[in-house]
């Protein structure tokens, strides 16, 4: 089954952790057997606290800038940066611009 859709009308859900952080499920794990694609939006001064996931993350920064923590390392990322976060590693995000 192929999937082609516009992302704009997909429901944007505010997360109940952190602040000013929203998620859109672009392709769910029910639609693709080995993959899920989500779009996260963090408004200025919004953040996601330190947390772990049981799966790795590959991320692409669409706009703005953020301070991210991955394990014991801190980075500033901006538009067009790519990020890899291994599974079970604590990480967090804070929108700074």
Secondary structure, 3 states (H helix, E strand, C coil): CCCCCCCCCCCCEECCCCEEEEEEEEECCCCCCCCCEEEEEEEEEEEEEEECCCCCEEEECCCCEEEEEECCEEEEEECCCEEEECCCCCEEEEECC
